[in-house]
Amino acid sequence: MGRRVHRPPSSAADAPLIPNALRDRLLPLLGEEVATLEAALSLPSPTSIRLNPLKTFLLKAEAVPWCSNGRYLQERPAFTFDPFLHAGAYYVQEPSSMLLERAVLASGVFDRDVLALDLCAAPGGKSTHLLSLLSTGSLLIANEIDATRRHVLAENIWKHGASNAVITGSDPADLASLHSCFDLILIDAPCSGEGMFRKDPFARQQWSPALVERCAVTQRKIVAHAWDALAPGGTLIYSTCTWERTENEEQLDPLIQQGAHCLELALDPAWGIARYEDHGVIGYRCFPHRLRGEGLFISVLRKPGEGRPRPLKGPHASIGSSGPGWLKVDTGAVVIEHGDVLHAMPSRWMPPMEEILRSMRVHAPGTPLAERKGEGWVPHAAAALSQWLDRSTFPEIAVDEAGALSYLRGEALPAHDASGPGLVTHQGLALGWVHGAGKRWNNRWPAAWRIRGQRSKMPCVPWSVRTGPKA
């Protein structure tokens, strides 16, 4: 949730569940409930997933009440060995993080086309959730400054399959030339990680008041840059995985002083989400002893002013002439060559996109379609998983679960007189590419995405009836 995950040293598990200095800070928020919170931190974390509405399945599982596609699982499956995970049918996500859905509903942007920015986007849980919530005519800029984490972000967005996302790697300071650009900005800010104490023992070990102050300094800069880039009348969603007022309300106080106002979330009191109001800042906290989820803070603010109409009439490239001809004909896409890779993005967003290309460090200006190989092009891994792919242009190689796992390990598949690119599918969902070589299909699944080892005796995800991906 906006914080780098560390591998805990052996001593991390012995750290106190709630450090004494933090206990004093929690008393104003929880009073005598601090003891109940501490007891909850010793219990196992719940396991949950969020289904991808672009690749819909039915699942016999309890719903996460604040998220339409969130599901609790009774036990933790062997996710790595589920082909549906790699096909993008769902995302493994902590339940409290799914409260983002209520924030987007409060913002009112879900029923219109907007330009959105996820400023601290890796590993991609909230970005893919936004893509499921925003209109298909919207455009999401998913930004992550850390290169290693940005590769994970790209993988998760590409597997999700939505084709209205751009991936960037900019410092928030780079937003200076994008004044009043975005209609919606999400900041899942780097934080001291108090809400992750149960899942990450190292978060407990590294916590200190000094860490809180360092995080607060970083957050203050991020919020200031984001607020300037937000259009009048736009919405800022601010979240952390910590409970500190220093890292939450105090970061938003200056925005209230500039005329911002907070929006209320529509929540059922039975869900156990705590509402706080302090000097005009309305924030919501998730505590593990009150609900089945980890710790979270979230607040939604509206910037004063009226939104201005955005010019969206951009160049309309012909895919047949400027691209490899693998997209559906009705996508309204423009093809952009960027770093020897062809990308497709909605052409109507080209006017603001041209400014973003000048101002931000763009990693992928749309969905990658093809990579240059010699004088020609070969399909990119992201294209296989995209909702824009015209699957009729490739032979499909349907595989069962065993075949899918072989493919995901990077193994070749048997064939008869195979040639050219082919699309591997499992239960109707696309996985990725192979290339025919006579009696075998050579594997083109990215090496960095390959699974290792053999399936353990852990349970499987309890899929029920497949309803199929949306056209």
N, C-alpha and C positions, 0 to 999 in steps of 0.2 A: 504494500500500500504506500508507494512513494518512498520506501526506505530500502537500501541495499540489504539483501539477505546474506548474513555471514554464517560460516560453518562454526558452531560453538566449540570451544576447547573443552576438554574433559571436565574442567572445574566449573563450567558455566551452569550445569544442572544443579550445582550446590548453592547457587546464589539465592538469597531470600526471595520469596514470591513477590513481596512488595517491599522495596527498600524503605528504611525508616524515614528518610527525607521525603520520599514520595507519599508515604502514608500521611504526613502532615499536610501535604498539598491536596490530598484527596478528601480530607475531612470536610472542608466547606462544600464539596460537591455531593458527598454521600453520607456524611455523619457516621452513625453506627453501622451503616451497611458496608463499611470498609472491610470488616471481618468476614462478611458474607462473600464479598468480592474475592478476598484472599482464598477462601475455601474453594470457590469456583475455579480459580487459577490452577488448582491441583487436579482438576478433572480433565478427561480427554476432550480435545476439541471436536466439534461436529464436522462431518464431511458433507460437502454440498457441491453441486454443479449447476451451471446455468446453460440451459438449452439454447441452441442457435436457431432462431425462427426461419432462417434461410434453408436449413437442412433439418426439417422437423421429424422427430420421432416421438412416440408415446413411451412414457416411462412410469412404471408402477412405483411411485415414490411420493413422499409427503412434500407438499409445496412450501417454499419459503414465503411467508405471508405477504411481505412487502415487495416481492419481485415476481412478475407473472411467469417467467421462465425458470425461476430458481427451484431447485429440488434438493431436499435432504436425502442422504443415503444412510441406511442403517449401519453399514460398516464400510470401511475404506477398501475399494476394489484395487486390483492391479491395473491402474489407469494406463500405464505404459504399453500394456499388451492388448489394449482395446482399439481396433482399427478406426472406430467411430471418432475417437479423440483426435487422431491424426488427420481424419477427413474434415475436422472442424464442426462436428455435430454438436459439440458442447465444449464448455470451458470449465475447468476445475477452479472454483472461486469460493472464497470464504463468505458466509451468509451476510454478515453486516455490511460488507462492501457493496452488496446488491441494493442497499438503500439509495444508491445513485438514481434508481428508477423513480423514486418518489421526488427527488430533487428536480429531475427533468420534467416530470409532470407538473410540478409547481411552477416551473419557469414558463410554461405555455408555448415552448418552441416546438413541441412534438408534432404539431399540425401545420407547420409551415417550413419552407426551405431556408436553412440558415447556414452560415459559415461558422464552424465550431473549431475550437482549439483545445486539445488535451495537452497541457504544457509539460507535465512530468509523467509521461505516458507508460513507460515500461513497468511491468512486463506485458501489459496490453489488456488486462481484465476489464478495466473501466473503458478503454477505447472500444473494444468489441461490444461492450454493453451499450455504449453510446450509439454505435452503428446499428444496433438492433432497435434503438428507441427513436432515433432521429428519422425524419422522412427520407425516402430514397433519393429525393432531389437535393438533399443537403450535402455539404462537403465537410469532412473532418480532417483537420491537420493534427496528426499524432506526433508529438515531439519528445525526443529523449536525447539528452546531451551526451550520455555515456555510450560509447560505441559498442561495447559488449552487450549491454542491456538493450541497445537499439536493434541488434540482430534478433534478439528474442522477441521484441515488440513486433518486428516485421514478420517473423514466422507466425505469430499468433494472429495478426491482422490478415495475412494472406490465407491462412487456413480457415478463418472465419468466412471469407468469400465475398464480402461486400466490396463493391468496386468504386466507392466514393470516399476513399481515404488516401491521404498523402502523408508520407513519413519524412520527418525532418529531424535534424540533430543540432539545434541551435541553443545557445545560451539565452536565457530570458531577456538579457540586455539587448539582444538582436531585434527585439520587438519594437525598439525605439522608432524605427522608420515605418511601423505599421500602426500608426495612431488611429484609434477608433475603427479598427478593421473588422473585428470579430463580433458576431451576435451572441455567442455563447463561449465562455472559457471555463474549463475545469482545471483546478489546481489540486492535485492529490499530492500534497507537499511533503518533501523530506522531513522527517520528524524523529523524536526521541524514541518512538516505538513502544510506548507503554501498553498499548492495546494488543501487542503481539507477545506479551510476556508468557502466555500459556503455550503458544506454538513455537517460540524461539527463545530458549534459555539464554542465549548470548545477549538478547535484548535486555534481559534483566541484569546481566553482569555488567554491561557497558553503560547502563543508565546512571546519570549523575545530574545534579543541578547545572553543572557547567555544560553538559551536553544539551540540556534544554535551552540554555542561553545561546549556544552556538547555532542550534537549529532555528531559533527565533530570529536571529540576524539574517540567516539565509532566506527564511520565509518572508521576512519583511521586504527584502529586495524583489523576490519573485512576485509578491502581491502587487507591489508598486508598478512593476513593468507590465504585468497583466492588465491592471486597471486602466492604464493609459491605452492599451491596445484594444480595450473593449469599447464597442460602439455605444453611443447614448441610447438608453433604453435596453441595453443588453444585459445579460445575466451572467454572474460569476458564481460558480459552485466551488466552494472551498472545503476540502476534507483532509483529515490526517488520521493516522492510526494511533493517536495519543489522546490523553484526557486533559492535558495541561491547559489552563486558561492562557498562560503565556504564549503558547503555540497556536491558540485558537482564537478566542474572543479578542485578545489584545492585538492580533494581526488584522482584525477586521474593524476595530474601533476607528482608525483613521478614515476608512471608507464611509462609515456612518457620518463622521464629521464633515465629509465632502458631499453629503446629501443622499447617499445610498440608503435604501431601506431593505430590510430582510423579508423574505417570503416564508409563509407558513407551509409546512408539509402536511399533507392529509394522511394522518396515521391513526390506526386503531389503538386505543390505550392498552388493549390486551396484549399488544406486541411487546410491551416492556421498554420501548425506546423513550429515553428521558429528554424532556424539553427544558432548555434553560434560556432565560432572557436577562441580559445585563447591559444597561445603557444603550438600548436599541439593537444590540446584536442578539439575534435569535439563533441558537445552535442546538443540535440534537446529538446526544451521546448514546452509544451502545455499550453496555457493560455485560460481561459474561455471566454474571449472577442473575441478570434480569431477562436475558434472552439467550437463544441458542446461536451464538456467534461470538466473534472476538471484539476487541475494543475499537471504537470509531467515533470521530466527530465529523459533523457535516453541517454546513450553513449555505443558504442560497441568498444572494444579494442582487438587487436590481439597480443598475446605474441610472442616475437621473437623466432626463432628456428624452427626446423623441427619436426613434429610429428613422433613418433616411432610406428611401428606395435605393436598391443596389443595382447598378448596370450589370446585367448577366448575359447580354447577347455577345457571345464569343465566336471565334472561328469554328467552323464545322467541318472537320477533316473527313474525307472519305476513307473509311477503313480499307476498302478494296485497293486503293492506290497508295496510301501512306503506311499501311500496316500489313501484317502477314495474312490477313483474311480469316482469322480464327474467331472473331467476335460475332455475336448475334447482330443482325442488321438494324435492330431498333434501339440500340444502346444510346445513341446520341453522343458517342465518344469521340474524343480527339486523341490522336496518337502522338506522343512526345518521345523523341530519342534523347536519352540522358545516360551518359557513361556507358555506351555500347549496349544499352538495354532499351527496348521499346516499351513504353508505358501507355496505358489507356486511362483517361480520366474524363469526367463529364465536360463536354465542350462549353456548356453555359457558364462554367466557373472560371474560364480562362482569364477574363479581365482581372479579378483579384489574384488569381494564381500567378500571373505575370509579375505582380508586385511581390508576392511571397517568394518566387524564384530569385528575385533580386535581393531580398532582405534576409532570407533564412537559408541555412545549409540543408539543402534538399537531398534526401537519401533516395526516395522513390516518389516521383511526381505522379502517382496513380498506381494502378495495378500493373506489375511487370508482365509483359506478354511474351517477349522473346529476347534471347541473348545473341549477340553477333558471334558467328562462327565462320571464319574465313570470309567468303563473299556473301554468305547467306545468314539465315536466322534459324535458331532452334528454339523450341518452346521453353519458356521459363516455368519453374516449379509452381509459381503463384498462379499462372494462367490455368493450370489444371483444376485448381480449387475455386476459381472465380465464377460467380453467377453470370458473368458476361460471356463465358466461353461457349462457342457453338460446338457442342459435342458431336454433331453430325459430321464434322469435317475430319474426324479421326476414327480409326477402328478402336473398338472398346474391348478390353480384355477383362472379363468378369472373373473374380476370384472369390473363393470361400474364405473363411477366417484363417485357416492354415496358410493359404496362398497369400492373403493380405499380410500376415506376419512375416512370411518369407520376403515379400516385396519390401516391407518396412525395414528389414534388416539389410537391405541392399543386394539381395540375391537376384540372379537372373530367373526368368520364368520360361517354361518350355513353350515351344511354338512350332508351327509347320509353315515353312516358306514365308517367314515374316520379314517385312522391310519397312523402313521409315518409322516415324513416331506413332506410338499407340498410347491409349489412355487406360490405365488400370482403374477398375471400379470394384467396389464391394457393397453389396446390398443396394445398388443404384447410386451410391455416392462416389464421386471421383476421388482418387487418392493422388495419382501422379503419373509421370511419363515413363515409358520404356522406348527403346529403339530396336527395331527388328534386325536380326542378323541370321536369317535362315531358320535354323531349328531352335533358336532361343530369342527371347526378348531381353536385351541388355538393360540393366536397371539405371534409371535416371533420377531416382529419389535422392535429394541432397544428402551428402555425407554427414553434414552437421545435424540432420534430423533423424538419422537412423537409430533404431532401437538396439540395445545390447542385451545379451543374456537370454535366459529362457523364462517362460511364464512360471510363476510360483503357484502355490495352492491357494493364493488369495482369491476372494470371490470376484465375479464379473459384475459389470454394471447391469442392473436388472431391466434391460430393454424389454418392451412389450411388443407393440405393433408399430411398424414403420408407416408413417404417413407420407414420406417422400419429401425431397427438397422442393422449394418453391420455384416455379418457372421464372 
